[in-house]
């Protein structure tokens, strides 16, 4: 481990101990990260005692599943799940490829990040093998983009109502929920209102995941 990586470990330890960071987010999707980079990241996060949650390149990228099983991650997220058929591709892949003993150590989730996905959410949550999944993340930046809105709209009332309704539906199906996309101090009002409605969410900001529920909302978000 080089000096820069040691500095990264110290930064992660501070984030974990003082600000509630409990996972580090990485992805094959938008970043196009390679396994060599992921392995170096895994060394750093392991030294800090933080697991990795990794976003796949798509709902049915089989090679990504093999890579994350080799790497060892705490969570796997499928991006851009917009229809029941697309989500079924993901759940089918999990069912067929991931051995049960591996699956027991991994939280499987999907991203709800377009208005098309929002409109199809009821059908998606009605999948017969939905029990293979444990979570749903609302990606606010892509969601607003799909609605023809700009990035500044992530904390708007319109996006709040969409997020609130989606979280309630997901919780009713036993899924944990997370909210990401341009999380900042400007989002405190949005998130506080959401927590009062749905009781429990995780926050995803940049490459870190923060645990939030009413008992610790007084601590800083960033």
VEXPANU-242386 format. One record per residue (C-alpha): residue number from 1; z, x, y; residue in three letters. Coordinates in pm, 1 decimal, decimal comma, always signed. Layout:
<r><nr>NUM</nr><pz>Z</pz><px>X</px><py>Y</py><rest>ALA</rest></r>
...
% end
This chain:
<r><nr>1</nr><pz>+0,0</pz><px>+0,0</px><py>+0,0</py><rest>UNK</rest></r>
<r><nr>2</nr><pz>-103,4</pz><px>+150,0</px><py>+334,9</py><rest>UNK</rest></r>
<r><nr>3</nr><pz>+87,0</pz><px>+140,0</px><py>+665,4</py><rest>UNK</rest></r>
<r><nr>4</nr><pz>-100,1</pz><px>-164,9</px><py>+795,9</py><rest>UNK</rest></r>
<r><nr>5</nr><pz>-23,9</pz><px>-358,4</px><py>+479,2</py><rest>UNK</rest></r>
<r><nr>6</nr><pz>+343,5</pz><px>-264,8</px><py>+508,7</py><rest>UNK</rest></r>
<r><nr>7</nr><pz>+342,8</pz><px>-404,3</px><py>+861,9</py><rest>UNK</rest></r>
<r><nr>8</nr><pz>+185,8</pz><px>-721,8</px><py>+727,7</py><rest>UNK</rest></r>
<r><nr>9</nr><pz>+466,0</pz><px>-751,6</px><py>+472,6</py><rest>UNK</rest></r>
<r><nr>10</nr><pz>+729,0</pz><px>-723,4</px><py>+747,4</py><rest>UNK</rest></r>
<r><nr>11</nr><pz>+550,6</pz><px>-987,2</px><py>+955,7</py><rest>UNK</rest></r>
<r><nr>12</nr><pz>+534,9</pz><px>-1223,3</px><py>+660,6</py><rest>UNK</rest></r>
<r><nr>13</nr><pz>+904,3</pz><px>-1170,7</px><py>+586,0</py><rest>UNK</rest></r>
<r><nr>14</nr><pz>+988,7</pz><px>-1264,1</px><py>+944,5</py><rest>UNK</rest></r>
<r><nr>15</nr><pz>+768,9</pz><px>-1573,4</px><py>+928,0</py><rest>UNK</rest></r>
<r><nr>16</nr><pz>+933,3</pz><px>-1677,4</px><py>+601,7</py><rest>UNK</rest></r>
<r><nr>17</nr><pz>+1291,1</pz><px>-1617,7</px><py>+708,9</py><rest>UNK</rest></r>
<r><nr>18</nr><pz>+1274,6</pz><px>-1743,1</px><py>+1068,6</py><rest>UNK</rest></r>
<r><nr>19</nr><pz>+995,8</pz><px>-1999,4</px><py>+1082,2</py><rest>UNK</rest></r>
<r><nr>20</nr><pz>+982,3</pz><px>-2167,9</px><py>+742,2</py><rest>UNK</rest></r>
<r><nr>21</nr><pz>+655,1</pz><px>-2025,0</px><py>+612,8</py><rest>UNK</rest></r>
<r><nr>22</nr><pz>+648,5</pz><px>-2083,6</px><py>+237,8</py><rest>UNK</rest></r>
<r><nr>23</nr><pz>+286,1</pz><px>-2016,6</px><py>+138,1</py><rest>UNK</rest></r>
<r><nr>24</nr><pz>-10,0</pz><px>-1813,1</px><py>+259,4</py><rest>UNK</rest></r>
<r><nr>25</nr><pz>-346,7</pz><px>-1983,5</px><py>+273,8</py><rest>UNK</rest></r>
<r><nr>26</nr><pz>-666,2</pz><px>-1807,3</px><py>+169,6</py><rest>UNK</rest></r>
<r><nr>27</nr><pz>-1013,7</pz><px>-1937,0</px><py>+94,7</py><rest>UNK</rest></r>
<r><nr>28</nr><pz>-1347,5</pz><px>-1872,7</px><py>-66,1</py><rest>UNK</rest></r>
<r><nr>29</nr><pz>-1511,6</pz><px>-2151,9</px><py>+134,6</py><rest>UNK</rest></r>
<r><nr>30</nr><pz>-1562,6</pz><px>-2074,1</px><py>+504,4</py><rest>UNK</rest></r>
<r><nr>31</nr><pz>-1450,8</pz><px>-1708,9</px><py>+490,2</py><rest>UNK</rest></r>
<r><nr>32</nr><pz>-1645,3</pz><px>-1601,6</px><py>+184,3</py><rest>UNK</rest></r>
<r><nr>33</nr><pz>-1363,1</pz><px>-1373,5</px><py>+71,5</py><rest>UNK</rest></r>
<r><nr>34</nr><pz>-1422,1</pz><px>-1153,8</px><py>-232,4</py><rest>UNK</rest></r>
<r><nr>35</nr><pz>-1189,0</pz><px>-1085,9</px><py>-523,8</py><rest>UNK</rest></r>
<r><nr>36</nr><pz>-1117,5</pz><px>-733,5</px><py>-400,7</py><rest>UNK</rest></r>
<r><nr>37</nr><pz>-986,2</pz><px>-875,5</px><py>-73,4</py><rest>UNK</rest></r>
<r><nr>38</nr><pz>-790,1</pz><px>-1142,9</px><py>-256,7</py><rest>UNK</rest></r>
<r><nr>39</nr><pz>-624,2</pz><px>-886,0</px><py>-478,8</py><rest>UNK</rest></r>
<r><nr>40</nr><pz>-512,0</pz><px>-681,2</px><py>-179,3</py><rest>UNK</rest></r>
<r><nr>41</nr><pz>-382,0</pz><px>-999,1</px><py>-14,3</py><rest>UNK</rest></r>
<r><nr>42</nr><pz>-194,5</pz><px>-1087,6</px><py>-333,5</py><rest>UNK</rest></r>
<r><nr>43</nr><pz>-20,4</pz><px>-748,0</px><py>-328,3</py><rest>UNK</rest></r>
<r><nr>44</nr><pz>+92,2</pz><px>-805,3</px><py>+30,2</py><rest>UNK</rest></r>
<r><nr>45</nr><pz>+210,6</pz><px>-1163,9</px><py>-17,3</py><rest>UNK</rest></r>
<r><nr>46</nr><pz>+390,2</pz><px>-1079,8</px><py>-342,1</py><rest>UNK</rest></r>
<r><nr>47</nr><pz>+581,6</pz><px>-803,9</px><py>-165,1</py><rest>UNK</rest></r>
<r><nr>48</nr><pz>+693,2</pz><px>-1064,1</px><py>+88,1</py><rest>UNK</rest></r>
<r><nr>49</nr><pz>+782,7</pz><px>-1317,6</px><py>-180,3</py><rest>UNK</rest></r>
<r><nr>50</nr><pz>+518,7</pz><px>-1566,6</px><py>-66,9</py><rest>UNK</rest></r>
<r><nr>51</nr><pz>+269,7</pz><px>-1736,5</px><py>-300,2</py><rest>UNK</rest></r>
<r><nr>52</nr><pz>-96,1</pz><px>-1799,4</px><py>-216,1</py><rest>UNK</rest></r>
<r><nr>53</nr><pz>-266,2</pz><px>-2136,5</px><py>-186,0</py><rest>UNK</rest></r>
<r><nr>54</nr><pz>-641,3</pz><px>-2093,8</px><py>-214,5</py><rest>UNK</rest></r>
<r><nr>55</nr><pz>-927,7</pz><px>-2316,7</px><py>-102,3</py><rest>UNK</rest></r>
<r><nr>56</nr><pz>-1229,2</pz><px>-2322,0</px><py>-332,2</py><rest>UNK</rest></r>
<r><nr>57</nr><pz>-1588,6</pz><px>-2294,5</px><py>-216,6</py><rest>UNK</rest></r>
<r><nr>58</nr><pz>-1655,0</pz><px>-2655,9</px><py>-316,4</py><rest>UNK</rest></r>
<r><nr>59</nr><pz>-1541,8</pz><px>-2939,3</px><py>-541,4</py><rest>UNK</rest></r>
<r><nr>60</nr><pz>-1715,4</pz><px>-2797,3</px><py>-849,8</py><rest>UNK</rest></r>
<r><nr>61</nr><pz>-1738,0</pz><px>-2419,0</px><py>-814,5</py><rest>UNK</rest></r>
<r><nr>62</nr><pz>-1643,4</pz><px>-2313,4</px><py>-1165,6</py><rest>UNK</rest></r>
<r><nr>63</nr><pz>-1644,2</pz><px>-1938,8</px><py>-1097,1</py><rest>UNK</rest></r>
<r><nr>64</nr><pz>-1384,3</pz><px>-1990,8</px><py>-821,8</py><rest>UNK</rest></r>
<r><nr>65</nr><pz>-1150,0</pz><px>-2155,7</px><py>-1070,9</py><rest>UNK</rest></r>
<r><nr>66</nr><pz>-1179,5</pz><px>-1861,1</px><py>-1307,2</py><rest>UNK</rest></r>
<r><nr>67</nr><pz>-1115,1</pz><px>-1622,7</px><py>-1017,0</py><rest>UNK</rest></r>
<r><nr>68</nr><pz>-802,0</pz><px>-1800,4</px><py>-896,8</py><rest>UNK</rest></r>
<r><nr>69</nr><pz>-662,8</pz><px>-1817,5</px><py>-1250,3</py><rest>UNK</rest></r>
<r><nr>70</nr><pz>-714,2</pz><px>-1444,5</px><py>-1280,2</py><rest>UNK</rest></r>
<r><nr>71</nr><pz>-554,7</pz><px>-1385,7</px><py>-941,0</py><rest>UNK</rest></r>
<r><nr>72</nr><pz>-257,0</pz><px>-1614,1</px><py>-991,6</py><rest>UNK</rest></r>
<r><nr>73</nr><pz>-199,8</pz><px>-1869,4</px><py>-716,2</py><rest>UNK</rest></r>
<r><nr>74</nr><pz>+50,7</pz><px>-2144,9</px><py>-644,7</py><rest>UNK</rest></r>
<r><nr>75</nr><pz>-203,3</pz><px>-2396,1</px><py>-522,7</py><rest>UNK</rest></r>
<r><nr>76</nr><pz>-573,6</pz><px>-2479,1</px><py>-533,7</py><rest>UNK</rest></r>
<r><nr>77</nr><pz>-747,3</pz><px>-2697,7</px><py>-275,1</py><rest>UNK</rest></r>
<r><nr>78</nr><pz>-1094,9</pz><px>-2848,5</px><py>-299,3</py><rest>UNK</rest></r>
<r><nr>79</nr><pz>-1274,6</pz><px>-2882,3</px><py>+38,0</py><rest>UNK</rest></r>
<r><nr>80</nr><pz>-1496,7</pz><px>-3161,4</px><py>+168,2</py><rest>UNK</rest></r>
<r><nr>81</nr><pz>-1408,7</pz><px>-3424,6</px><py>-91,7</py><rest>UNK</rest></r>
<r><nr>82</nr><pz>-1593,0</pz><px>-3718,7</px><py>+62,8</py><rest>UNK</rest></r>
<r><nr>83</nr><pz>-1650,9</pz><px>-3964,7</px><py>-222,2</py><rest>UNK</rest></r>
<r><nr>84</nr><pz>-1491,0</pz><px>-4072,5</px><py>-546,7</py><rest>UNK</rest></r>
<r><nr>85</nr><pz>-1776,7</pz><px>-3905,5</px><py>-734,8</py><rest>UNK</rest></r>
<r><nr>86</nr><pz>-1721,1</pz><px>-3574,8</px><py>-555,2</py><rest>UNK</rest></r>
<r><nr>87</nr><pz>-1346,2</pz><px>-3587,9</px><py>-619,2</py><rest>UNK</rest></r>
<r><nr>88</nr><pz>-1410,3</pz><px>-3674,3</px><py>-984,2</py><rest>UNK</rest></r>
<r><nr>89</nr><pz>-1611,0</pz><px>-3351,1</px><py>-1013,6</py><rest>UNK</rest></r>
<r><nr>90</nr><pz>-1299,8</pz><px>-3162,6</px><py>-903,7</py><rest>UNK</rest></r>
<r><nr>91</nr><pz>-1056,1</pz><px>-3348,0</px><py>-1129,1</py><rest>UNK</rest></r>
<r><nr>92</nr><pz>-1299,8</pz><px>-3313,2</px><py>-1419,9</py><rest>UNK</rest></r>
<r><nr>93</nr><pz>-1321,8</pz><px>-2939,1</px><py>-1363,5</py><rest>UNK</rest></r>
<r><nr>94</nr><pz>-943,6</pz><px>-2908,1</px><py>-1353,6</py><rest>UNK</rest></r>
<r><nr>95</nr><pz>-911,5</pz><px>-3110,8</px><py>-1673,2</py><rest>UNK</rest></r>
<r><nr>96</nr><pz>-1176,6</pz><px>-2916,9</px><py>-1866,8</py><rest>UNK</rest></r>
<r><nr>97</nr><pz>-1125,9</pz><px>-2560,3</px><py>-1746,0</py><rest>UNK</rest></r>
<r><nr>98</nr><pz>-762,7</pz><px>-2507,6</px><py>-1650,3</py><rest>UNK</rest></r>
<r><nr>99</nr><pz>-535,2</pz><px>-2464,2</px><py>-1955,3</py><rest>UNK</rest></r>
<r><nr>100</nr><pz>-230,1</pz><px>-2694,0</px><py>-1946,5</py><rest>UNK</rest></r>
<r><nr>101</nr><pz>+14,9</pz><px>-2402,6</px><py>-1934,2</py><rest>UNK</rest></r>
<r><nr>102</nr><pz>-164,2</pz><px>-2262,2</px><py>-1628,9</py><rest>UNK</rest></r>
<r><nr>103</nr><pz>-193,6</pz><px>-2604,8</px><py>-1468,0</py><rest>UNK</rest></r>
<r><nr>104</nr><pz>+181,9</pz><px>-2656,0</px><py>-1488,1</py><rest>UNK</rest></r>
<r><nr>105</nr><pz>+231,5</pz><px>-2370,2</px><py>-1239,2</py><rest>UNK</rest></r>
<r><nr>106</nr><pz>-36,4</pz><px>-2480,1</px><py>-990,7</py><rest>UNK</rest></r>
<r><nr>107</nr><pz>-46,9</pz><px>-2757,6</px><py>-733,2</py><rest>UNK</rest></r>
<r><nr>108</nr><pz>-395,1</pz><px>-2910,2</px><py>-713,4</py><rest>UNK</rest></r>
<r><nr>109</nr><pz>-497,6</pz><px>-3078,8</px><py>-390,6</py><rest>UNK</rest></r>
<r><nr>110</nr><pz>-805,2</pz><px>-3186,7</px><py>-198,0</py><rest>UNK</rest></r>
<r><nr>111</nr><pz>-904,3</pz><px>-3183,5</px><py>+167,1</py><rest>UNK</rest></r>
<r><nr>112</nr><pz>-971,6</pz><px>-3507,3</px><py>+349,8</py><rest>UNK</rest></r>
<r><nr>113</nr><pz>-1170,2</pz><px>-3374,6</px><py>+644,0</py><rest>UNK</rest></r>
<r><nr>114</nr><pz>-1456,2</pz><px>-3608,7</px><py>+731,3</py><rest>UNK</rest></r>
<r><nr>115</nr><pz>-1478,7</pz><px>-3966,8</px><py>+847,7</py><rest>UNK</rest></r>
<r><nr>116</nr><pz>-1689,7</pz><px>-4035,8</px><py>+537,6</py><rest>UNK</rest></r>
<r><nr>117</nr><pz>-1398,5</pz><px>-3925,4</px><py>+320,9</py><rest>UNK</rest></r>
<r><nr>118</nr><pz>-1160,1</pz><px>-4144,6</px><py>+519,4</py><rest>UNK</rest></r>
<r><nr>119</nr><pz>-1383,1</pz><px>-4448,0</px><py>+463,9</py><rest>UNK</rest></r>
<r><nr>120</nr><pz>-1399,2</pz><px>-4375,1</px><py>+90,8</py><rest>UNK</rest></r>
<r><nr>121</nr><pz>-1032,2</pz><px>-4286,4</px><py>+45,8</py><rest>UNK</rest></r>
<r><nr>122</nr><pz>-929,4</pz><px>-4606,7</px><py>-132,8</py><rest>UNK</rest></r>
<r><nr>123</nr><pz>-1196,2</pz><px>-4553,3</px><py>-397,4</py><rest>UNK</rest></r>
<r><nr>124</nr><pz>-1105,4</pz><px>-4185,2</px><py>-428,6</py><rest>UNK</rest></r>
<r><nr>125</nr><pz>-738,1</pz><px>-4266,3</px><py>-482,6</py><rest>UNK</rest></r>
<r><nr>126</nr><pz>-833,8</pz><px>-4516,5</px><py>-753,8</py><rest>UNK</rest></r>
<r><nr>127</nr><pz>-972,2</pz><px>-4246,9</px><py>-985,9</py><rest>UNK</rest></r>
<r><nr>128</nr><pz>-827,1</pz><px>-4284,0</px><py>-1338,3</py><rest>UNK</rest></r>
<r><nr>129</nr><pz>-737,1</pz><px>-3914,8</px><py>-1360,9</py><rest>UNK</rest></r>
<r><nr>130</nr><pz>-588,4</pz><px>-3883,5</px><py>-1012,5</py><rest>UNK</rest></r>
<r><nr>131</nr><pz>-261,6</pz><px>-3779,4</px><py>-1176,9</py><rest>UNK</rest></r>
<r><nr>132</nr><pz>-413,6</pz><px>-3432,8</px><py>-1223,0</py><rest>UNK</rest></r>
<r><nr>133</nr><pz>-373,0</pz><px>-3382,8</px><py>-848,6</py><rest>UNK</rest></r>
<r><nr>134</nr><pz>-51,4</pz><px>-3337,3</px><py>-654,3</py><rest>UNK</rest></r>
<r><nr>135</nr><pz>-159,7</pz><px>-3326,7</px><py>-290,4</py><rest>UNK</rest></r>
<r><nr>136</nr><pz>-397,3</pz><px>-3413,9</px><py>-8,5</py><rest>UNK</rest></r>
<r><nr>137</nr><pz>-453,6</pz><px>-3219,1</px><py>+314,2</py><rest>UNK</rest></r>
<r><nr>138</nr><pz>-596,7</pz><px>-3372,5</px><py>+630,2</py><rest>UNK</rest></r>
<r><nr>139</nr><pz>-827,9</pz><px>-3124,1</px><py>+802,2</py><rest>UNK</rest></r>
<r><nr>140</nr><pz>-826,3</pz><px>-3238,0</px><py>+1162,3</py><rest>UNK</rest></r>
<r><nr>141</nr><pz>-1089,2</pz><px>-3005,1</px><py>+1310,8</py><rest>UNK</rest></r>
<r><nr>142</nr><pz>-1368,4</pz><px>-3098,8</px><py>+1071,0</py><rest>UNK</rest></r>
<r><nr>143</nr><pz>-1253,1</pz><px>-3460,2</px><py>+1083,9</py><rest>UNK</rest></r>
<r><nr>144</nr><pz>-1296,5</pz><px>-3477,7</px><py>+1459,0</py><rest>UNK</rest></r>
<r><nr>145</nr><pz>-1629,5</pz><px>-3298,2</px><py>+1432,0</py><rest>UNK</rest></r>
<r><nr>146</nr><pz>-1755,8</pz><px>-3554,3</px><py>+1181,3</py><rest>UNK</rest></r>
<r><nr>147</nr><pz>-1655,9</pz><px>-3826,6</px><py>+1426,9</py><rest>UNK</rest></r>
<r><nr>148</nr><pz>-1857,2</pz><px>-3669,4</px><py>+1706,2</py><rest>UNK</rest></r>
<r><nr>149</nr><pz>-1541,5</pz><px>-3560,6</px><py>+1890,5</py><rest>UNK</rest></r>
<r><nr>150</nr><pz>-1449,7</pz><px>-3216,5</px><py>+2018,7</py><rest>UNK</rest></r>
<r><nr>151</nr><pz>-1171,3</pz><px>-2988,8</px><py>+1894,6</py><rest>UNK</rest></r>
<r><nr>152</nr><pz>-938,8</pz><px>-3102,7</px><py>+2173,0</py><rest>UNK</rest></r>
<r><nr>153</nr><pz>-930,0</pz><px>-3448,1</px><py>+2010,6</py><rest>UNK</rest></r>
<r><nr>154</nr><pz>-722,4</pz><px>-3335,0</px><py>+1710,2</py><rest>UNK</rest></r>
<r><nr>155</nr><pz>-402,6</pz><px>-3463,1</px><py>+1871,9</py><rest>UNK</rest></r>
<r><nr>156</nr><pz>-554,4</pz><px>-3790,0</px><py>+1996,0</py><rest>UNK</rest></r>
<r><nr>157</nr><pz>-423,0</pz><px>-4135,8</px><py>+1911,9</py><rest>UNK</rest></r>
<r><nr>158</nr><pz>-738,7</pz><px>-4210,5</px><py>+1715,1</py><rest>UNK</rest></r>
<r><nr>159</nr><pz>-692,3</pz><px>-3910,5</px><py>+1486,0</py><rest>UNK</rest></r>
<r><nr>160</nr><pz>-320,7</pz><px>-3988,9</px><py>+1458,6</py><rest>UNK</rest></r>
<r><nr>161</nr><pz>-387,3</pz><px>-4342,3</px><py>+1333,5</py><rest>UNK</rest></r>
<r><nr>162</nr><pz>-638,9</pz><px>-4214,4</px><py>+1079,9</py><rest>UNK</rest></r>
<r><nr>163</nr><pz>-392,9</pz><px>-3948,5</px><py>+960,2</py><rest>UNK</rest></r>
<r><nr>164</nr><pz>-101,5</pz><px>-4190,5</px><py>+942,1</py><rest>UNK</rest></r>
<r><nr>165</nr><pz>-295,2</pz><px>-4445,9</px><py>+737,1</py><rest>UNK</rest></r>
<r><nr>166</nr><pz>-432,1</pz><px>-4178,4</px><py>+501,8</py><rest>UNK</rest></r>
<r><nr>167</nr><pz>-87,6</pz><px>-4025,1</px><py>+445,0</py><rest>UNK</rest></r>
<r><nr>168</nr><pz>+65,3</pz><px>-4363,2</px><py>+365,6</py><rest>UNK</rest></r>
<r><nr>169</nr><pz>-208,1</pz><px>-4433,1</px><py>+109,8</py><rest>UNK</rest></r>
<r><nr>170</nr><pz>-172,1</pz><px>-4089,6</px><py>-48,6</py><rest>UNK</rest></r>
<r><nr>171</nr><pz>+207,6</pz><px>-4119,6</px><py>-71,5</py><rest>UNK</rest></r>
<r><nr>172</nr><pz>+169,5</pz><px>-4457,1</px><py>-240,6</py><rest>UNK</rest></r>
<r><nr>173</nr><pz>-25,4</pz><px>-4276,3</px><py>-513,5</py><rest>UNK</rest></r>
<r><nr>174</nr><pz>+240,3</pz><px>-4008,4</px><py>-550,9</py><rest>UNK</rest></r>
<r><nr>175</nr><pz>+54,6</pz><px>-3734,9</px><py>-363,1</py><rest>UNK</rest></r>
<r><nr>176</nr><pz>+221,2</pz><px>-3493,4</px><py>-124,7</py><rest>UNK</rest></r>
<r><nr>177</nr><pz>+49,0</pz><px>-3458,9</px><py>+208,8</py><rest>UNK</rest></r>
<r><nr>178</nr><pz>-31,6</pz><px>-3177,8</px><py>+448,1</py><rest>UNK</rest></r>
<r><nr>179</nr><pz>-186,4</pz><px>-3168,3</px><py>+793,8</py><rest>UNK</rest></r>
<r><nr>180</nr><pz>-390,3</pz><px>-2878,3</px><py>+927,0</py><rest>UNK</rest></r>
<r><nr>181</nr><pz>-650,7</pz><px>-2797,7</px><py>+1185,9</py><rest>UNK</rest></r>
<r><nr>182</nr><pz>-571,3</pz><px>-2661,2</px><py>+1532,0</py><rest>UNK</rest></r>
<r><nr>183</nr><pz>-194,5</pz><px>-2695,6</px><py>+1488,4</py><rest>UNK</rest></r>
<r><nr>184</nr><pz>-22,6</pz><px>-2571,3</px><py>+1804,3</py><rest>UNK</rest></r>
<r><nr>185</nr><pz>+267,2</pz><px>-2655,7</px><py>+2033,6</py><rest>UNK</rest></r>
<r><nr>186</nr><pz>+42,1</pz><px>-2931,1</px><py>+2172,8</py><rest>UNK</rest></r>
<r><nr>187</nr><pz>+63,1</pz><px>-3095,3</px><py>+1829,5</py><rest>UNK</rest></r>
<r><nr>188</nr><pz>+441,3</pz><px>-3145,0</px><py>+1833,2</py><rest>UNK</rest></r>
<r><nr>189</nr><pz>+419,0</pz><px>-3504,6</px><py>+1956,0</py><rest>UNK</rest></r>
<r><nr>190</nr><pz>+148,8</pz><px>-3590,1</px><py>+1702,5</py><rest>UNK</rest></r>
<r><nr>191</nr><pz>+344,8</pz><px>-3437,4</px><py>+1414,2</py><rest>UNK</rest></r>
<r><nr>192</nr><pz>+678,9</pz><px>-3584,8</px><py>+1516,0</py><rest>UNK</rest></r>
<r><nr>193</nr><pz>+527,0</pz><px>-3933,6</px><py>+1524,8</py><rest>UNK</rest></r>
<r><nr>194</nr><pz>+361,6</pz><px>-3873,1</px><py>+1188,2</py><rest>UNK</rest></r>
<r><nr>195</nr><pz>+683,8</pz><px>-3752,8</px><py>+1028,2</py><rest>UNK</rest></r>
<r><nr>196</nr><pz>+867,5</pz><px>-4061,6</px><py>+1149,4</py><rest>UNK</rest></r>
<r><nr>197</nr><pz>+608,2</pz><px>-4272,7</px><py>+970,6</py><rest>UNK</rest></r>
<r><nr>198</nr><pz>+544,3</pz><px>-4088,4</px><py>+645,9</py><rest>UNK</rest></r>
<r><nr>199</nr><pz>+871,6</pz><px>-3888,4</px><py>+614,6</py><rest>UNK</rest></r>
<r><nr>200</nr><pz>+730,1</pz><px>-3570,1</px><py>+464,3</py><rest>UNK</rest></r>
<r><nr>201</nr><pz>+432,5</pz><px>-3347,6</px><py>+538,4</py><rest>UNK</rest></r>
<r><nr>202</nr><pz>+348,4</pz><px>-2978,4</px><py>+521,9</py><rest>UNK</rest></r>
<r><nr>203</nr><pz>+184,1</pz><px>-2809,6</px><py>+817,1</py><rest>UNK</rest></r>
<r><nr>204</nr><pz>-107,3</pz><px>-2572,6</px><py>+776,6</py><rest>UNK</rest></r>
<r><nr>205</nr><pz>-170,8</pz><px>-2342,8</px><py>+1067,9</py><rest>UNK</rest></r>
<r><nr>206</nr><pz>-427,8</pz><px>-2063,5</px><py>+1045,4</py><rest>UNK</rest></r>
<r><nr>207</nr><pz>-326,0</pz><px>-1873,7</px><py>+730,0</py><rest>UNK</rest></r>
<r><nr>208</nr><pz>+31,7</pz><px>-1997,6</px><py>+695,5</py><rest>UNK</rest></r>
<r><nr>209</nr><pz>+188,6</pz><px>-2312,7</px><py>+555,1</py><rest>UNK</rest></r>
<r><nr>210</nr><pz>+509,4</pz><px>-2449,2</px><py>+708,0</py><rest>UNK</rest></r>
<r><nr>211</nr><pz>+744,5</pz><px>-2694,8</px><py>+543,6</py><rest>UNK</rest></r>
<r><nr>212</nr><pz>+841,7</pz><px>-2984,8</px><py>+766,8</py><rest>UNK</rest></r>
<r><nr>213</nr><pz>+1044,6</pz><px>-3302,8</px><py>+728,5</py><rest>UNK</rest></r>
<r><nr>214</nr><pz>+1283,6</pz><px>-3477,6</px><py>+970,8</py><rest>UNK</rest></r>
<r><nr>215</nr><pz>+1579,3</pz><px>-3251,1</px><py>+891,5</py><rest>UNK</rest></r>
<r><nr>216</nr><pz>+1408,1</pz><px>-2938,1</px><py>+1022,9</py><rest>UNK</rest></r>
<r><nr>217</nr><pz>+1173,6</pz><px>-3066,2</px><py>+1292,2</py><rest>UNK</rest></r>
<r><nr>218</nr><pz>+1394,9</pz><px>-2905,6</px><py>+1555,8</py><rest>UNK</rest></r>
<r><nr>219</nr><pz>+1274,2</pz><px>-2558,9</px><py>+1454,0</py><rest>UNK</rest></r>
<r><nr>220</nr><pz>+962,5</pz><px>-2422,2</px><py>+1626,0</py><rest>UNK</rest></r>
<r><nr>221</nr><pz>+621,0</pz><px>-2508,7</px><py>+1488,6</py><rest>UNK</rest></r>
<r><nr>222</nr><pz>+470,1</pz><px>-2174,7</px><py>+1585,2</py><rest>UNK</rest></r>
% end
